[in-house]
Amino acid sequence: MSTLTKQAEDYLDALANELEIPPARYEQAERSYKTLGEWFHRPTSSVAKYEPEVFVQGSFRLGTVIKPNSSEEQYDIDCACVLSGLSKLDVSQAQLKTLLGDEIKAYRKAKNMAKEVQSKQRCWRLEYSDEAQFHMDVVPSLPNGQDQRRLLEAQSFDASFADTAIAITDDQAANFDNISEDWPRSNPKGYAEWFKARMGKAFTRRREQVLNEMRAKDVTASIEDVPTYRVRTPLQSAIMILKRHRDIMFAEDSANAPISIIISTLAAHAYENEETIGSALIAILARMEHSIEYDGNKVIIRNPTDWTENFADKWEKHPERREAFGEWLAQVRETFEVVAKESSRSVITGHLGPKIGEELAKRIDAGSSGSLMRAPSAATAGAIASKPAFGNEQRRPTKPKGFA
């Protein structure tokens, strides 16, 4: 692993802090899916009898969201809504999507939201006002734990996370309009638990630190009241930096940009409890290919919660995406290998500017050194004192963003 100068460590620390979104954005996301969940449970709801549960997934759940590159870009809040009272033999994917879509459209109307609800391939999109700068994608889904466990155990794969698996809608699926047991699969809760486990002791220590700081301010809380996104570990920060580099490199070629789930999965596999952002980033980059398999015909990046799923399955049809990943990995390695050895902040800024954005690099150079984790303010601590109805507290399926 490369030697890291103190100046490089401080710069990467500050970079992670600059990429971190304001706590208010997480709170905004939490309020949004909580309010939608309450709507589904109202007395006149057509889905209340099916026990709807709304939860956030993806980068918001993992705590790896980064600020958009510009004020014109939106935050994408990914959610799932599971109707536990239905099964795959009760409805088709199309019927489930329509059932939930009617409720989401009624919600938009009741909340006086100006923009129409959009139907996407796997979800419904709720567009909030331009000032809010975010939209919420809601994936209709059903429980799929038992079927997922049978599938994995039949192939002697690890089924530790199977109980939280879900079946999701996809209007491109062959059986979208038919009653069938063959649905697309996902497991955002299971993936989040695997990711949390990969953060290791750093996550536990930092979560307890946040809890102690809350209690010192006389906030009544338990460890479950401190969700993942309130804790910043070296793994999360390293992934945020990698995503920013990716976004800038592929600003004009987003179709071939390495997808976040691949970056997050390979980084989490490669992380070995490094204590600082800089050491985690350099170590992850050195080991990032170690979890990539090749069976002689195709590249495989396995979903750690479902070994039958390949996150790189699109690479076979689009070999240019595989090539783009290789080019990105080579460039991001070179970028931070150089930065790691540098002791001048201005030189680091000059090198990183084209890779992470000139304005961002200059802002870091002009500011003070970042800190590995910022303590929550009293207001922030108070905001998480109450356990959210659809929070992301740790779950343990028989033991532990796709997704995600």
C-alpha positions as CSV (number, residue, x, y, z in Angstrom):
1,M,0.0,0.0,0.0
2,S,1.2,3.5,-0.8
3,T,2.6,5.7,1.9
4,L,0.1,8.5,2.7
5,T,1.3,11.9,3.6
6,K,-0.5,13.8,6.3
7,Q,-1.5,16.4,3.8
8,A,-3.0,13.8,1.5
9,E,-4.9,12.3,4.4
10,D,-6.2,15.7,5.4
11,Y,-7.2,16.5,1.9
12,L,-9.1,13.2,1.4
13,D,-10.8,13.8,4.8
14,A,-11.9,17.2,3.6
15,L,-13.0,15.9,0.3
16,A,-15.3,13.3,2.0
17,N,-16.8,16.0,4.1
18,E,-17.5,18.2,1.1
19,L,-19.2,15.3,-0.7
20,E,-21.4,14.5,2.2
21,I,-24.9,15.7,1.8
22,P,-26.5,17.8,4.5
23,P,-28.3,15.9,7.3
24,A,-31.5,17.7,6.2
25,R,-31.4,15.8,2.9
26,Y,-31.5,12.5,4.8
27,E,-34.3,13.8,7.0
28,Q,-36.2,15.0,3.9
29,A,-35.9,11.5,2.5
30,E,-37.0,9.9,5.7
31,R,-40.0,12.2,6.0
32,S,-41.0,11.5,2.4
33,Y,-41.1,7.7,2.6
34,K,-42.6,7.8,6.1
35,T,-45.4,10.1,4.9
36,L,-46.1,7.8,1.9
37,G,-46.2,4.8,4.2
38,E,-48.8,6.5,6.4
39,W,-50.8,7.3,3.3
40,F,-50.9,3.6,2.4
41,H,-52.1,2.8,5.9
42,R,-54.9,5.4,6.0
43,P,-58.5,3.9,6.6
44,T,-59.6,4.4,3.0
45,S,-56.4,3.0,1.5
46,S,-57.0,0.2,-1.1
47,V,-53.7,-1.4,0.0
48,A,-53.8,-1.1,3.8
49,K,-55.2,-4.6,4.2
50,Y,-52.1,-6.0,2.5
51,E,-49.8,-4.7,5.2
52,P,-47.7,-2.2,3.2
53,E,-44.2,-1.4,4.4
54,V,-42.2,1.4,2.8
55,F,-38.4,1.5,3.3
56,V,-35.5,3.3,1.7
57,Q,-32.9,1.4,-0.3
58,G,-29.8,2.2,-2.3
59,S,-27.2,4.9,-1.5
60,F,-29.5,6.6,1.0
61,R,-29.8,3.4,3.0
62,L,-26.0,2.7,2.8
63,G,-25.0,6.3,3.7
64,T,-23.0,6.7,0.5
65,V,-25.0,9.5,-1.2
66,I,-23.0,12.3,-2.6
67,K,-23.9,15.9,-3.5
68,P,-25.0,16.3,-7.2
69,N,-22.4,17.8,-9.5
70,S,-24.6,20.8,-10.1
71,S,-27.6,22.6,-8.6
72,E,-29.7,21.4,-11.6
73,E,-29.3,17.7,-10.7
74,Q,-31.7,16.0,-8.4
75,Y,-31.3,13.6,-5.5
76,D,-32.7,10.2,-6.3
77,I,-34.4,8.6,-3.3
78,D,-34.9,4.8,-4.0
79,C,-37.6,3.1,-1.9
80,A,-39.5,-0.2,-2.0
81,C,-43.1,-0.8,-0.9
82,V,-43.7,-4.4,0.2
83,L,-47.3,-5.7,0.4
84,S,-46.8,-8.6,2.8
85,G,-50.5,-9.6,2.6
86,L,-50.1,-10.7,-1.1
87,S,-48.1,-13.4,-2.8
88,K,-46.8,-14.0,-6.3
89,L,-49.8,-16.3,-7.0
90,D,-52.3,-13.6,-6.0
91,V,-51.4,-11.0,-8.5
92,S,-49.3,-10.4,-11.6
93,Q,-46.5,-7.9,-11.7
94,A,-48.7,-5.6,-13.8
95,Q,-51.6,-5.9,-11.4
96,L,-49.4,-5.1,-8.4
97,K,-47.8,-2.1,-10.1
98,T,-51.3,-0.7,-11.0
99,L,-52.6,-1.3,-7.5
100,L,-49.8,0.6,-5.9
101,G,-49.6,3.2,-8.7
102,D,-53.3,4.2,-8.1
103,E,-52.5,4.9,-4.5
104,I,-49.3,6.9,-5.4
105,K,-51.3,9.0,-7.9
106,A,-53.9,9.7,-5.3
107,Y,-51.2,10.7,-2.8
108,R,-49.8,13.1,-5.4
109,K,-53.2,14.7,-5.9
110,A,-53.9,14.9,-2.1
111,K,-50.5,16.6,-1.5
112,N,-51.0,19.0,-4.4
113,M,-47.9,17.9,-6.1
114,A,-47.7,19.6,-9.5
115,K,-45.9,17.0,-11.5
116,E,-47.6,13.8,-12.7
117,V,-46.4,10.4,-11.4
118,Q,-44.2,8.7,-13.9
119,S,-44.2,5.0,-14.7
120,K,-40.6,3.6,-14.9
121,Q,-39.4,0.1,-15.8
122,R,-39.4,-1.1,-12.2
123,C,-41.0,1.7,-10.2
124,W,-43.2,4.7,-9.9
125,R,-41.5,8.1,-9.7
126,L,-42.9,10.9,-7.5
127,E,-41.5,14.2,-8.7
128,Y,-41.3,16.8,-6.0
129,S,-41.1,20.6,-6.6
130,D,-38.0,22.0,-8.3
131,E,-37.1,23.7,-5.1
132,A,-37.0,20.4,-3.2
133,Q,-34.5,19.1,-5.8
134,F,-35.3,15.4,-5.4
135,H,-37.6,12.7,-6.7
136,M,-38.6,9.4,-5.1
137,D,-38.7,6.1,-7.0
138,V,-41.0,3.5,-5.4
139,V,-40.6,-0.1,-6.4
140,P,-43.8,-2.3,-5.9
141,S,-42.8,-5.6,-4.3
142,L,-43.9,-8.7,-2.4
143,P,-42.1,-10.9,0.2
144,N,-39.9,-13.5,-1.4
145,G,-37.9,-14.9,1.5
146,Q,-39.0,-18.5,1.4
147,D,-38.6,-18.9,-2.3
148,Q,-35.2,-17.2,-2.2
149,R,-34.0,-19.5,0.6
150,R,-35.1,-22.6,-1.4
151,L,-33.3,-21.3,-4.5
152,L,-30.0,-20.6,-2.8
153,E,-30.0,-23.8,-0.7
154,A,-30.8,-25.9,-3.7
155,Q,-27.5,-24.7,-5.2
156,S,-25.6,-24.9,-1.9
157,F,-25.3,-21.1,-1.8
158,D,-25.3,-19.0,1.4
159,A,-28.9,-18.2,2.4
160,S,-28.0,-16.1,5.5
161,F,-29.8,-13.0,4.1
162,A,-32.6,-14.8,2.3
163,D,-35.4,-14.0,4.7
164,T,-35.6,-10.3,3.7
165,A,-35.6,-11.0,-0.1
166,I,-38.4,-9.4,-2.1
167,A,-39.9,-10.0,-5.6
168,I,-40.2,-6.8,-7.6
169,T,-42.0,-5.6,-10.7
170,D,-40.3,-5.0,-14.1
171,D,-42.3,-4.1,-17.1
172,Q,-39.6,-5.7,-19.3
173,A,-40.0,-9.1,-17.6
174,A,-41.5,-11.9,-19.7
175,N,-44.2,-12.7,-17.2
176,F,-45.1,-9.1,-16.3
177,D,-48.7,-9.5,-17.3
178,N,-49.2,-13.1,-16.1
179,I,-49.7,-14.7,-12.7
180,S,-46.3,-16.5,-12.2
181,E,-43.8,-17.4,-9.6
182,D,-41.0,-16.1,-11.8
183,W,-40.5,-12.5,-10.7
184,P,-37.3,-10.4,-10.7
185,R,-35.7,-10.6,-7.3
186,S,-34.0,-8.1,-4.9
187,N,-32.9,-7.9,-1.3
188,P,-32.0,-4.3,-0.3
189,K,-32.4,-5.0,3.4
190,G,-30.1,-8.0,3.2
191,Y,-27.5,-6.1,1.1
192,A,-27.5,-3.3,3.7
193,E,-26.9,-5.8,6.5
194,W,-24.0,-7.3,4.5
195,F,-22.6,-3.9,3.9
196,K,-22.9,-2.9,7.6
197,A,-21.0,-6.1,8.5
198,R,-18.3,-5.2,6.0
199,M,-17.9,-1.8,7.8
200,G,-16.8,-3.9,10.8
201,K,-15.7,-2.4,14.1
202,A,-15.4,1.1,12.6
203,F,-19.2,1.2,12.2
204,T,-19.9,0.0,15.7
205,R,-17.4,2.4,17.3
206,R,-18.7,5.4,15.5
207,R,-22.3,4.5,16.0
208,E,-21.7,4.2,19.7
209,Q,-19.9,7.5,19.7
210,V,-22.8,9.3,18.1
211,L,-25.2,7.7,20.6
212,N,-23.0,8.8,23.6
213,E,-22.9,12.4,22.2
214,M,-26.7,12.3,21.9
215,R,-27.1,11.1,25.5
216,A,-24.7,13.8,26.7
217,K,-27.2,16.3,25.3
218,D,-29.9,14.6,27.3
219,V,-31.5,13.0,24.2
220,T,-33.2,9.7,25.0
221,A,-32.1,7.2,22.4
222,S,-30.9,3.6,21.9
223,I,-28.3,2.3,19.5
224,E,-31.1,1.3,17.0
225,D,-32.1,5.0,16.8
226,V,-28.7,5.8,15.1
227,P,-29.3,4.8,11.5
228,T,-26.4,4.0,9.1
229,Y,-26.5,7.3,7.4
230,R,-25.7,9.1,10.7
231,V,-22.4,7.3,10.9
232,R,-19.5,8.0,8.5
233,T,-17.0,5.2,8.3
234,P,-13.8,5.1,6.1
235,L,-15.5,2.6,3.8
236,Q,-18.5,4.9,3.2
237,S,-16.3,7.9,2.6
238,A,-14.0,6.0,0.2
239,I,-17.0,4.9,-1.8
240,M,-18.3,8.5,-2.0
241,I,-14.9,9.6,-3.4
242,L,-14.9,6.8,-5.9
243,K,-18.4,7.7,-7.1
244,R,-17.4,11.4,-7.5
245,H,-14.4,10.4,-9.6
246,R,-16.7,8.1,-11.7
247,D,-19.2,10.9,-12.2
248,I,-16.6,13.4,-13.5
249,M,-14.9,10.9,-15.7
250,F,-18.1,9.8,-17.3
251,A,-19.9,13.1,-17.4
252,E,-20.3,12.8,-21.1
253,D,-20.8,9.0,-21.2
254,S,-23.1,8.1,-18.4
255,A,-24.4,5.0,-20.1
256,N,-21.0,3.3,-19.7
257,A,-20.2,4.6,-16.2
258,P,-19.6,1.9,-13.7
259,I,-22.8,1.5,-11.7
260,S,-22.8,2.3,-8.0
261,I,-23.8,-1.2,-6.8
262,I,-20.6,-2.6,-8.5
263,I,-18.4,0.1,-7.0
264,S,-20.0,-0.4,-3.5
265,T,-19.8,-4.2,-3.6
266,L,-16.2,-4.4,-4.8
267,A,-15.1,-1.7,-2.3
268,A,-16.9,-3.4,0.6
269,H,-15.2,-6.7,-0.2
270,A,-11.8,-5.0,-0.4
271,Y,-12.2,-3.0,2.8
272,E,-10.2,-4.5,5.7
273,N,-11.0,-2.2,8.6
274,E,-8.6,0.5,7.7
275,E,-8.9,3.3,10.2
276,T,-8.6,6.4,7.9
277,I,-10.3,7.5,4.7
278,G,-7.0,7.7,2.9
279,S,-5.7,4.3,3.9
280,A,-9.1,2.7,3.2
281,L,-9.2,4.3,-0.3
282,I,-5.7,3.2,-1.3
283,A,-6.2,-0.3,0.1
284,I,-9.6,-0.7,-1.6
285,L,-8.1,0.4,-5.0
286,A,-5.3,-2.1,-4.6
287,R,-7.7,-5.0,-4.0
288,M,-10.7,-4.0,-6.0
289,E,-10.4,-6.7,-8.6
290,H,-10.1,-9.5,-6.1
291,S,-13.9,-10.2,-6.0
292,I,-14.3,-10.2,-9.7
293,E,-14.7,-13.7,-11.2
294,Y,-14.4,-15.0,-14.8
295,D,-15.9,-18.3,-15.8
296,G,-14.3,-18.5,-19.2
297,N,-17.2,-16.8,-20.9
298,K,-18.2,-13.8,-18.8
299,V,-17.2,-11.6,-15.9
300,I,-19.1,-12.2,-12.7
301,I,-19.5,-9.8,-9.8
302,R,-21.8,-11.6,-7.4
303,N,-24.6,-10.1,-5.3
304,P,-23.3,-11.1,-1.8
305,T,-26.9,-11.7,-0.7
306,D,-27.9,-13.7,-3.8
307,W,-25.1,-15.6,-5.5
308,T,-27.3,-16.4,-8.4
309,E,-27.3,-12.7,-9.4
310,N,-24.5,-11.2,-11.4
311,F,-24.2,-7.4,-11.0
312,A,-22.1,-7.4,-14.2
313,D,-24.6,-9.3,-16.3
314,K,-25.0,-6.3,-18.7
315,W,-21.3,-6.5,-19.6
316,E,-21.9,-9.5,-21.8
317,K,-24.3,-7.6,-24.0
318,H,-22.4,-4.3,-23.6
319,P,-18.7,-5.1,-23.6
320,E,-18.0,-1.4,-23.8
321,R,-19.1,-1.2,-20.2
322,R,-16.6,-3.8,-19.1
323,E,-13.9,-1.8,-20.9
324,A,-15.1,1.4,-19.3
325,F,-14.8,-0.2,-15.9
326,G,-11.2,-1.2,-16.6
327,E,-10.3,2.2,-17.9
328,W,-12.0,3.9,-14.8
329,L,-10.2,1.6,-12.4
330,A,-6.8,2.3,-14.0
331,Q,-7.4,6.0,-13.9
332,V,-8.7,6.2,-10.4
333,R,-5.8,4.2,-9.1
334,E,-3.3,6.4,-10.9
335,T,-5.0,9.5,-9.6
336,F,-4.9,8.6,-5.9
337,E,-1.5,6.9,-6.0
338,V,-0.1,10.2,-7.0
339,V,-2.2,12.1,-4.4
340,A,-1.1,9.7,-1.6
341,K,2.6,10.7,-2.0
342,E,2.0,14.5,-2.3
343,S,2.7,16.9,0.6
344,S,1.5,20.1,-1.1
345,R,-2.2,20.9,-0.9
346,S,-2.0,23.2,-3.9
347,V,-0.3,20.4,-6.0
348,I,-3.0,17.9,-4.8
349,T,-5.6,20.4,-5.9
350,G,-4.0,20.8,-9.3
351,H,-3.9,17.1,-9.8
352,L,-7.4,16.3,-8.5
353,G,-9.2,19.3,-10.0
354,P,-9.9,17.6,-13.4
355,K,-10.8,14.3,-11.6
356,I,-13.3,15.5,-9.0
357,G,-14.3,19.0,-10.3
358,E,-12.2,22.1,-10.3
359,E,-14.5,24.1,-8.0
360,L,-14.7,21.4,-5.4
361,A,-10.9,20.9,-5.4
362,K,-10.3,24.6,-5.0
363,R,-12.9,24.9,-2.2
364,I,-11.0,22.1,-0.3
365,D,-7.7,23.8,-0.9
366,A,-9.0,27.1,0.4
367,G,-10.6,25.5,3.5
368,S,-9.3,23.9,6.6
369,S,-8.6,20.2,6.9
370,G,-11.6,17.9,7.2
371,S,-12.3,15.5,10.1
372,L,-13.0,11.8,9.8
373,M,-16.5,12.2,11.4
374,R,-18.3,15.3,12.4
375,A,-20.3,15.1,15.6
376,P,-24.0,15.7,15.2
377,S,-25.4,19.0,16.3
378,A,-28.0,19.2,19.1
379,A,-30.6,19.8,16.4
380,T,-29.5,16.8,14.4
381,A,-29.4,14.6,17.5
382,G,-32.9,15.7,18.4
383,A,-34.1,15.0,15.0
384,I,-33.3,11.3,15.4
385,A,-34.4,10.9,18.9
386,S,-37.7,9.3,17.8
387,K,-37.5,6.0,16.0
388,P,-38.9,6.4,12.5
389,A,-41.9,4.2,11.5
390,F,-40.0,3.0,8.5
391,G,-36.4,3.3,9.7
392,N,-33.4,1.3,8.7
393,E,-32.6,-0.3,12.1
394,Q,-30.5,-3.4,12.0
395,R,-32.4,-6.5,11.2
396,R,-31.1,-10.1,11.6
397,P,-32.8,-12.5,9.2
398,T,-31.7,-15.8,10.6
399,K,-28.3,-14.3,11.0
400,P,-26.4,-11.0,7.9
401,K,-28.4,-2.2,-2.5
402,G,-30.5,-6.0,-5.6
403,F,-31.4,-3.4,-4.7
404,A,-29.8,-1.5,-3.5
